[in-house]
Amino acid sequence: MAKLKHQFRSKEENTAYEGLVLSWPCADEISCKLYSLLSAEKQKEMLPVLQSAIAAYHQPYPFYMNDWERFAVFLIIAVNFVAQVYEGKMSFSEIIDSCSLPRKMTQVFIEDTAKKLCMELQHA
């Protein structure tokens, strides 16, 4: 699989992606796996989604989020896009299972992070 960082056009996008991969070396493999699940047409649509997911990882939140939770937010955004493309033919869980996630990054942890994010943003 080709490295995704070569797909980003601007220096800022490359730097943001490299910052994520520096913190999470598995992020490149996971992103490439998600990218490979898509057709060539949809792969082009995936890049802005990845940029948005990377921005969500790096952004300051008005409440405490540890690195694991931030990475879960990145995954939620990226995997949701792939799940929407598959239109129910492949579930969020199936897509997550196809990626080589760190042991702590379980389906339950991702769901708990999503719930925390929803609750915190509702009260912000």
Buried (B, 14 or more C-beta within 10 A) or exposed (E): EEEBBEBBEEEEBBEBBBBBBEEBEBBBBBBBBBBEBBEEEBBEEBBEBBBBBBEBBEEEBEEEBEEBBBBBBBBBBBBBBBBEBBEEEBEBEEBBEBBEBEEEBEEEBBBEBBEBBEEBEEEE
